[in-house]
């Protein structure tokens, strides 16, 4: 037996190792978060260009063609842009979204004369230059050619470039123009899918756990089921995608890419996790409480629903939310059922085609446009916030429902 | 809780296999950036059609889905970064799809690039073959092949830089890899006379010799993600990467394309066909779906319009390289008349 000094020393060492492990984990997490936030933060702002708009009295504003009117006003600002290629270079500084914004502005405008500077969405190339993502080399910067740069310099000189809040990022669905691309469609898709996954897997999972734990006898059959459920929890998620494809798309003929199918597939994937968590939560309810209930004349089912389940609920919910949080981050099963797709329309219900947040991240990080790099990080930030809220909910529910005995 | 799940089960059971009002498109990840732009423009045009839904499944995967049958549960259009194969046409025919409309939309160059801080490469397709193939001719004399043991680029060709061969490129599942192997390595192979002669005798062994990339760690597969390759190149100036021209164009501030066979990869040289490592891009339409799924003809017209794929079309901004006017005109005509594919 070693003496007390040595034992104390080894205890100190062990504590130090533990601290080291935690410190390392926190350090790596901070690096990751720093990288994501420093890249993604700039995506919440967007470059806008000011244009002097002059529309005289007598024009019917709602009927003006936004595209040609905006271009005409632009040419008035730069009378030196005469040749066709010069005009094209000037127009190319704006996003196609600029015309849509102008059209909306004209429709909503109260009054019959417009005279003043208004800001419109700039192209992604200019956005990248103005945010400093691409650096200037001589008279060009990334995809901005010298023939365009001369107009950019004019805008800078006139102080008509500014950053505004990026209302597209959280307000629209996917687009191939990075400056107009958003994740609202993906957020809806994820919400629908998670909701459906929850309402299908939670009752099924909890009932299965109750049955296995309280209502059936321990025999070879229940052992077999138990082993299989444990195995299912470890099956790679892509396999559930194939299952979803075979059952929901090929057999039930549900619409492809719908978040309903995504939710059902993710629900299947979460089911084993919920069963396992619920069983251990039910197991940890003190038998004395159940025996008391039986002793007072309750039936088995009454005991389960009045005492066992409420006492096990914090554990069940924690397990469920961890399972759901894992499902939120999945892309692989969604690939199989067609949710990894370019979808411009925001889904109105679970039967509409939609993507999900991790899918949007996956699609954007593979796009050639530079501006998608920061938007990918921004989408990751939103996904992290999502997960954070879910985990907070889990902690809150556990604290709230926890009963002492 | 029981009621909810019962309701859901009932919902699942009673949903009809509804007719679609949205075009479904699958296929190549290389054509995806172009098809999505067209789809968005098409959807925004206020012609009463919904924006098509596009899945990026890869050329092979897309054609498999496309040929799996007719009806609303199958895709209407598939994109491909290579031409449809005979075997795929017969698979389609087996499943009742006899009429396929072929559209060629333009070219995509494959570039060999490295960091702006690295040396400049002036390389031939033969050098690429000798540097990257698993088996290469042993020395100059006999018509035998050995395992490729070259370590530096200078081992391959004395005019190349004296740095280790370290190439980041796509994995075998990628269409870019298929095209690179066929155009660059196969092209390089054919500059060696005895191997070229060998092709006529035994095509499958020729393919095995010319199309097999070495697996000793000099060629590093980087997943189907060109942005990742560019990041690797930036952090390692001695590394070389293989990816599509559109990614080079977006990242000229950090990487530069190698001169291949004396030709710099630019928009003009790829369009004229001088730059040899480039391929054609396609999309295929199921004729039977025209009429039952709204908007297919209009989508085809939008994609094939001069406005999109012409010499000054909007897809050029996304890196598409237009075809010569005569070829374009032929495919535009075939598209309008819904002509069946000629193979």
Interface residues (C-beta under 8 A of the other chain):
Chain A: X134 X135 X137 X141 X142 X143 X175 X176 X177 X196 X199 X200 X202 X203 X204 X206 X248 X249 X252 X253 X254 X255 X256 X257 X264 X338 X340 X341 X342 X343 X344 X345 X351 X353 X363 X365 X366 X367 X368 X369 X370 X373
Chain B: X1 X2 X4 X5 X8 X12 X13 X15 X17 X18 X22 X24 X29 X32 X33 X35 X36 X37 X39 X40 X43 X50 X51 X53 X54 X55 X56 X73 X224 X225 X226 X227 X244 X246 X247 X249 X250 X251 X252 X253 X318 X319
